[in-house]
């Protein structure tokens, strides 16, 4: 038993390793099963790759400890078992450092969006690389100085330096979380975050104790064996707990999920537009301004279907969602920011799923705004799109089959008013569905094509 503490392969090592592997398997299953069973669409952007990176970092962290501390017994010494490969590079920049850096990046985004009320000044992947640099620098210094012995142990001063960097990132994570604790998030972002922080912080304390015992007291074999066992269990628990908030957004507990057709419904915003009894039977006047006509829900739905058939439906969808944004009270900044962020990701950002045709100046004004909840955030963009719709869509709409169908529908409802209650409103399939447990800022859309006189070249 004493020999196995230095050569590896202790029975306790294999028990700890089995428990650690089980936690990793559960983590991977929880990440992948929602996609395979419930066909949850994969979100785009940082909301997906940050989750994927953290799961990989958890695996790297566990694997690095197993290899660096000789949890597995090998007959020969191979080059790929180098202490500097596993204990320095994979455990640091590619393991613990990468794991904590991703979480700090996510909180940094929440802080800027909900506290500063503006988009982050730096892209997520650039910020992640910047805060990962200290880990790379420390790993490079250790690689050059070579303080590790043949058992991957180092001196006390190096232990203090390494564990100090670990503790610094945990403190930074807690500090960022504290900066956004007052925000009343609608999708439980902070609740899951604090749960992961509390569990992982407790694990860190035990981990440090086990690490110090394993590094400093090499002369007591039973203490070293016990610390190795505790080290692996706590490490697996830590990896799983800090990754748990990431995959909780893709939980299999469907009973706790609510599905909404639009972000406005997820935020509890009432449908925009008016639909009075007199409008159910009144004939629409083509000479009336388009701004007034779009206030009528029935006309807007018909006009939206016509615009989609011309491959230009994003303008009407944008108008509809801006109307919902304007309905949120100015005092409710959190809901306004959620809606504004949703509109920017869906319509304004370069390469957005339903990117609208607005000038570069207006687009940059929105992306660089100092207040995402401002009442006039989308005013200029809506003005430009309204002019485009008047010039390129409204003229053809009055002679289209969509207007004829709307007129016929109005006449039928004039004869039988009960039809209004018999038929509900079917929203366009281009509007994404929103799960309360999904990332509220990222959605995928499936465009629908149909024939019409195409003005797409003019719009784009």
C-alpha positions in Angstrom: 0.0 0.0 0.0 2.9 2.3 0.8 4.5 1.7 -2.6 1.3 2.4 -4.5 1.2 5.9 -3.1 4.3 6.7 -5.2 3.9 4.3 -8.1 0.1 4.5 -8.4 -2.6 1.9 -8.7 -3.8 1.9 -5.1 -7.3 0.3 -4.6 -8.5 3.6 -3.2 -7.3 5.3 -6.4 -9.5 3.1 -8.6 -12.5 3.6 -6.3 -12.1 7.4 -6.6 -11.5 7.2 -10.3 -14.7 5.2 -10.8 -16.7 7.7 -8.9 -15.1 10.5 -10.9 -15.8 8.9 -14.2 -19.4 8.3 -13.2 -19.9 12.0 -12.5 -18.4 12.8 -15.9 -20.6 10.3 -17.7 -23.7 11.9 -16.0 -22.5 15.3 -17.1 -22.1 14.3 -20.7 -25.5 12.5 -20.7 -27.2 15.6 -19.4 -25.6 17.7 -22.1 -26.4 15.4 -25.1 -29.7 13.7 -24.2 -31.9 16.7 -24.6 -30.7 17.2 -28.1 -31.2 13.5 -29.0 -34.5 12.8 -27.2 -36.4 16.1 -27.2 -34.8 17.5 -30.4 -33.9 20.8 -28.7 -32.4 23.1 -31.4 -28.8 23.9 -30.9 -28.4 27.6 -30.1 -25.9 29.7 -31.9 -23.1 31.9 -30.7 -21.4 32.0 -27.3 -24.5 30.4 -25.5 -23.4 27.1 -27.1 -19.7 27.1 -27.4 -19.1 28.4 -23.8 -21.1 25.4 -22.5 -19.2 23.0 -24.8 -15.8 24.4 -23.7 -16.6 24.1 -20.0 -17.6 20.4 -20.4 -14.3 19.8 -22.2 -12.4 21.7 -19.5 -14.0 19.6 -16.8 -12.8 16.4 -18.5 -9.3 17.9 -19.0 -9.2 18.8 -15.3 -10.1 15.3 -14.2 -7.8 13.6 -16.7 -4.8 15.8 -15.8 -5.1 14.9 -12.1 -5.4 11.2 -12.9 -2.3 11.2 -15.0 -0.2 13.7 -12.9 -0.7 11.8 -9.6 -0.3 8.3 -11.1 -3.8 7.1 -10.3 -3.3 4.5 -13.0 -0.3 2.2 -12.9 1.8 1.9 -16.0 4.6 -0.5 -16.5 6.8 1.8 -18.6 7.4 5.5 -18.5 6.2 7.1 -21.8 6.8 10.6 -23.0 3.1 11.4 -23.1 3.1 10.9 -19.3 5.2 14.0 -18.7 4.4 16.0 -15.6 4.6 19.2 -17.4 2.1 18.1 -20.0 -0.6 17.0 -17.5 0.1 18.8 -14.2 1.0 22.1 -15.8 -0.7 22.7 -19.2 -3.7 20.4 -19.2 -4.6 21.1 -15.5 -4.1 24.8 -15.8 -4.8 26.6 -19.1 -6.8 23.8 -20.5 -8.5 22.6 -17.3 -9.3 24.7 -14.2 -8.2 28.0 -15.8 -10.4 27.4 -18.8 -13.3 26.3 -16.7 -13.3 29.4 -14.5 -12.5 31.7 -17.4 -15.6 30.6 -19.2 -17.8 31.2 -16.2 -16.3 34.6 -15.7 -16.9 35.4 -19.3 -20.6 34.5 -18.9 -21.0 36.7 -15.8 -19.1 39.5 -17.6 -21.8 39.5 -20.3 -24.6 39.5 -17.8 -23.0 42.4 -15.9 -22.6 44.6 -19.0 -26.1 43.8 -20.4 -28.1 44.1 -17.2 -26.1 46.4 -15.0 -24.3 48.7 -17.5 -27.3 48.4 -19.8 -25.2 48.1 -22.9 -23.6 45.4 -25.1 -20.2 44.1 -23.9 -17.4 46.2 -25.5 -15.5 43.1 -26.4 -16.5 39.8 -28.0 -16.8 36.8 -25.8 -14.0 34.8 -27.4 -11.6 37.7 -27.2 -12.4 38.3 -23.5 -12.0 34.6 -22.8 -8.5 34.5 -24.4 -7.4 37.6 -22.4 -8.4 36.3 -19.0 -6.8 33.0 -19.9 -3.4 34.6 -20.5 -2.2 34.5 -16.8 -2.7 30.7 -16.8 -0.6 30.4 -20.0 2.1 32.7 -18.6 2.3 30.7 -15.3 2.4 27.4 -17.2 5.2 28.8 -19.4 7.3 30.0 -16.4 6.9 26.5 -14.8 7.9 24.9 -18.0 11.1 27.0 -18.2 12.0 26.8 -14.5 11.1 23.1 -14.2 10.4 22.9 -10.4 8.6 19.5 -10.6 10.3 16.3 -9.4 9.7 12.9 -10.9 6.5 12.5 -8.9 5.1 15.8 -10.3 5.5 17.5 -6.9 6.9 21.0 -6.4 8.2 23.2 -3.6 6.1 25.2 -1.1 6.7 28.5 -2.8 5.5 27.2 -6.1 2.5 25.6 -4.4 1.5 29.0 -2.9 1.9 30.7 -6.3 -0.2 28.1 -8.2 -3.0 27.8 -5.6 -3.0 31.6 -5.3 -3.9 31.9 -9.0 -6.6 29.3 -8.5 -8.1 31.2 -5.6 -7.9 34.5 -7.4 -10.2 33.3 -10.2 -12.7 31.9 -7.7 -12.7 35.3 -5.9 -13.2 37.0 -9.3 -16.1 34.8 -10.1 -17.8 35.5 -6.8 -17.2 39.2 -7.2 -18.8 39.4 -10.6 -21.7 37.3 -9.3 -22.1 39.7 -6.4 -22.2 42.7 -8.9 -25.4 41.3 -10.6 -27.1 39.7 -7.6 -29.7 42.6 -7.4 -30.9 42.0 -11.0 -34.3 40.1 -11.1 -33.5 37.7 -13.9 -36.4 36.2 -15.7 -34.8 32.9 -16.7 -33.0 31.9 -13.4 -29.5 32.7 -14.7 -28.3 33.9 -11.3 -29.9 31.2 -9.3 -28.1 28.4 -11.1 -24.9 30.4 -11.0 -24.9 30.9 -7.3 -25.6 27.3 -6.7 -22.6 26.3 -8.7 -20.4 28.9 -7.0 -21.4 27.8 -3.5 -20.8 24.1 -4.2 -17.5 24.7 -6.1 -16.2 27.1 -3.4 -16.7 24.5 -0.7 -15.0 21.9 -2.9 -12.1 24.3 -3.5 -11.4 24.5 0.3 -11.2 20.7 0.6 -9.3 20.5 -2.6 -6.6 22.9 -1.4 -6.2 20.8 1.9 -5.9 17.6 -0.1 -3.4 19.2 -2.5 -1.2 20.6 0.3 -1.2 17.2 2.1 -0.3 15.4 -1.1 2.5 17.9 -2.0 4.1 18.7 1.3 3.8 15.5 3.4 5.5 13.0 1.1 6.9 11.0 4.0 3.6 9.8 5.4 2.3 7.2 3.0 -1.2 6.7 4.5 -1.8 10.5 4.6 -0.8 10.7 0.9 -3.1 7.8 0.0 -6.0 9.4 1.8 -5.3 12.8 0.2 -5.2 11.2 -3.2 -8.5 9.6 -2.7 -10.1 12.8 -1.4 -8.5 14.7 -4.2 -10.1 12.7 -6.9 -13.5 12.6 -5.3 -13.6 16.4 -4.6 -12.2 17.2 -8.0 -14.9 15.1 -9.8 -17.6 16.7 -7.6 -16.1 20.2 -8.3 -16.1 19.6 -12.1 -19.6 18.4 -12.1 -21.0 21.0 -9.8 -19.5 24.0 -11.6 -20.7 22.6 -14.9 -24.2 21.9 -13.6 -25.5 25.5 -14.1 -24.4 25.3 -17.7 -26.4 22.2 -18.6 -29.4 23.0 -16.4 -30.6 25.2 -19.2 -31.0 22.0 -21.2 -32.6 20.0 -18.4 -34.7 16.9 -19.2 -37.3 18.0 -16.7 -39.9 19.0 -19.3 -42.6 19.5 -16.6 -40.8 22.6 -15.4 -40.5 24.1 -18.9 -42.9 26.4 -20.5 -42.9 27.0 -24.3 -43.9 30.3 -25.9 -44.1 31.2 -29.5 -42.4 34.6 -29.0 -40.1 36.3 -26.6 -42.8 38.8 -25.8 -45.0 36.0 -24.5 -42.1 34.6 -22.5 -41.7 38.0 -20.9 -45.4 38.4 -20.2 -46.0 41.2 -22.7 -49.6 41.4 -24.1 -50.1 41.0 -27.9 -49.6 44.3 -29.7 -52.3 45.7 -32.0 -56.0 46.4 -31.7 -58.9 44.2 -32.7 -62.2 45.8 -31.8 -65.6 44.5 -32.8 -66.0 47.4 -35.4 -62.6 46.4 -37.0 -63.8 42.9 -37.5 -66.2 44.0 -40.1 -64.9 47.4 -41.3 -63.3 47.6 -44.8 -59.7 48.7 -44.8 -58.9 51.9 -46.6 -55.8 51.7 -48.8 -55.4 55.5 -48.5 -54.9 55.3 -44.8 -51.2 55.6 -43.6 -49.4 52.3 -43.3 -48.5 53.2 -39.7 -52.2 53.3 -38.7 -53.1 50.1 -40.6 -50.4 48.1 -38.9 -52.0 48.8 -35.6 -54.8 46.5 -36.7 -53.7 42.9 -35.8 -55.7 41.3 -38.6 -54.2 43.6 -41.3 -50.7 43.2 -39.8 -51.0 39.4 -39.9 -52.1 39.5 -43.6 -49.4 42.0 -44.5 -46.8 39.9 -42.7 -47.7 36.8 -44.7 -47.5 38.8 -47.9 -44.1 40.2 -47.0 -42.8 36.7 -46.2 -43.9 35.5 -49.6 -41.7 38.3 -51.0 -38.8 37.2 -48.8 -39.0 40.4 -46.9 -41.0 39.4 -43.8 -38.2 40.4 -41.4 -39.3 44.1 -41.7 -42.8 43.4 -40.5 -41.6 41.0 -37.8 -39.2 43.7 -36.6 -42.1 46.2 -36.4 -44.2 43.7 -34.4 -41.4 43.0 -31.9 -40.6 46.7 -31.5 -44.2 47.3 -30.6 -43.9 44.8 -27.9 -40.7 46.4 -26.7 -42.5 49.8 -26.5 -45.3 48.2 -24.4 -42.9 47.4 -21.5 -43.0 50.1 -18.8 -39.8 52.2 -18.7 -39.4 51.4 -15.0 -39.2 47.7 -15.9 -35.6 47.9 -17.2 -34.9 44.2 -16.9 -37.7 43.1 -19.2 -36.9 45.9 -21.7 -33.3 44.8 -21.8 -34.3 41.2 -22.4 -36.5 42.3 -25.3 -33.9 44.7 -26.7 -31.2 42.1 -26.6 -33.5 39.6 -28.3 -34.4 42.1 -31.1 -30.7 43.0 -31.6 -29.6 39.3 -31.9 -32.5 38.5 -34.2 -32.7 41.5 -36.5 -29.8 44.0 -36.0 -26.5 42.2 -35.4 -24.5 41.3 -38.5 -25.5 37.9 -39.7 -28.6 37.8 -37.6 -31.2 35.1 -38.5 -33.6 37.8 -39.7 -31.3 40.7 -40.3 -33.2 43.8 -41.5 -32.0 46.2 -44.2 -31.0 49.4 -42.4 -28.2 51.8 -42.9 -24.8 51.2 -41.3 -25.1 54.4 -39.2 -28.4 53.3 -37.7 -27.1 49.8 -37.0 -24.0 51.1 -35.2 -26.1 53.5 -33.2 -28.1 50.6 -31.8 -25.1 48.3 -31.2 -23.1 51.0 -29.4 -26.0 52.4 -27.3 -25.4 53.3 -23.7 -28.9 52.2 -22.6 -30.5 49.1 -24.0 -33.8 50.1 -22.3 -34.0 53.5 -23.9 -37.4 54.3 -25.4 -36.0 55.5 -28.7 -33.5 52.7 -29.2 -35.2 51.4 -32.4 -37.0 54.5 -33.5 -34.7 55.5 -36.3 -34.4 51.9 -37.6 -38.2 51.5 -37.6 -38.5 54.8 -39.5 -36.1 53.5 -42.2 -37.9 50.2 -42.5 -41.3 51.9 -42.6 -40.2 53.9 -45.7 -39.0 50.7 -47.4 -42.2 48.9 -46.7 -44.2 51.8 -48.1 -42.1 51.9 -51.3 -41.6 48.2 -51.9 -44.4 46.2 -50.3 -47.5 48.4 -49.7 -48.0 49.1 -53.4 -48.2 45.5 -54.4 -50.1 44.3 -51.3 -53.4 46.0 -52.3 -53.5 44.0 -55.6 -52.3 40.7 -54.0 -54.3 37.6 -53.1 -53.5 38.3 -49.5 -55.5 41.5 -49.5 -58.4 39.8 -51.4 -58.4 37.0 -48.8 -58.5 39.6 -46.0 -61.4 41.4 -47.6 -63.3 38.1 -48.0 -62.5 37.2 -44.4 -63.9 40.6 -43.2 -67.1 40.1 -45.2 -67.6 36.6 -43.8 -67.1 37.9 -40.3 -69.6 40.7 -40.9 -72.2 38.0 -41.7 -71.2 35.6 -38.9 -69.4 37.5 -36.0 -69.0 34.2 -34.1 -66.2 33.3 -36.5 -63.9 35.7 -34.6 -64.2 33.4 -31.6 -64.1 30.2 -33.5 -60.7 30.8 -35.1 -57.6 31.9 -33.3 -54.6 33.7 -34.5 -51.8 31.7 -36.0 -48.5 33.4 -35.7 -45.9 33.1 -38.4 -43.6 30.1 -38.2 -40.7 32.5 -38.5 -41.2 33.6 -35.0 -39.1 31.4 -32.8 -40.4 29.4 -29.8 -38.9 30.3 -26.5 -38.3 27.9 -23.6 -37.9 29.4 -20.2 -35.0 27.0 -19.7 -33.4 28.0 -23.0 -31.0 30.8 -23.6 -33.3 33.8 -24.0 -30.9 35.6 -26.4 -30.3 32.9 -29.0 -32.9 31.4 -31.4 -32.9 29.6 -34.7 -35.4 30.3 -37.5 -36.7 28.5 -40.5 -37.7 30.8 -43.4 -40.7 30.1 -45.4 -40.8 30.7 -49.1 -43.8 31.3 -51.4 -44.3 33.1 -54.7 -44.9 36.8 -55.3 -43.5 39.8 -57.2 -40.1 39.8 -55.5 -38.7 43.1 -54.2 -35.9 41.3 -52.3 -33.2 42.9 -54.5 -34.6 46.3 -53.7 -34.8 45.7 -50.0 -31.4 44.2 -49.7 
